[in-house]
Amino acid sequence: MAENQFDYEGAVKAGYSDEEILDHLASSHPDFDVNAAFSSGYSSKEINEHLSSRQKPEKKEERGADE
């Protein structure tokens, strides 16, 4: 597993619900439209599996005022 990928199966085994996992993954992937995925007929589990296979977007480092 890549360094930035989420262990979906591990979270399920740890007792987290698909809804709890989705909340976490959605906040980590603000570019992904969860509501559109639901409207298209995808389940929480399917969305979680998709998002957990994607790498988290890297945070942009803030530049100093003198740059």
C-alpha positions in Angstrom: 0.0 0.0 0.0 1.3 3.5 -0.9 2.2 5.7 2.0 -0.8 8.1 1.6 -3.5 5.5 1.0 -6.1 4.7 3.6 -6.5 1.1 4.9 -10.2 0.7 4.4 -10.3 -3.0 5.3 -8.3 -2.3 8.4 -10.8 0.4 9.5 -13.8 -2.0 8.9 -12.0 -4.7 10.9 -11.4 -2.1 13.7 -15.2 -1.6 13.9 -15.7 1.7 12.0 -19.0 2.0 10.0 -19.0 2.8 6.3 -20.5 6.2 7.2 -17.7 7.0 9.7 -15.1 6.0 7.2 -16.8 8.0 4.4 -16.8 11.1 6.7 -13.1 10.7 7.2 -12.3 10.0 3.5 -14.5 12.8 2.2 -12.7 15.3 4.4 -9.4 14.0 3.0 -10.5 14.4 -0.6 -12.4 17.7 -0.8 -12.2 17.5 -4.6 -14.5 14.4 -4.7 -18.2 15.1 -4.9 -19.7 12.5 -2.6 -23.3 13.7 -3.2 -22.9 13.2 -6.9 -21.6 9.7 -6.3 -24.6 8.9 -4.2 -26.9 10.4 -6.8 -25.3 8.2 -9.4 -26.2 5.1 -7.3 -22.9 4.3 -5.6 -23.0 3.0 -2.0 -20.9 4.2 0.9 -18.8 1.1 0.6 -18.2 1.6 -3.1 -17.2 5.3 -2.5 -15.0 4.3 0.4 -13.2 1.7 -1.7 -12.6 4.2 -4.5 -11.4 7.0 -2.2 -9.2 4.6 -0.2 -7.4 3.6 -3.3 -6.6 7.2 -4.2 -3.6 9.1 -2.7 -4.4 12.0 -0.5 -3.8 15.3 -2.2 -0.6 16.8 -0.9 -1.0 20.0 1.1 0.5 23.1 -0.4 3.2 24.5 1.7 2.6 28.1 2.8 5.2 30.5 1.5 6.9 33.0 3.6 6.1 36.7 3.2 9.6 37.3 1.8 9.3 34.9 -1.1 
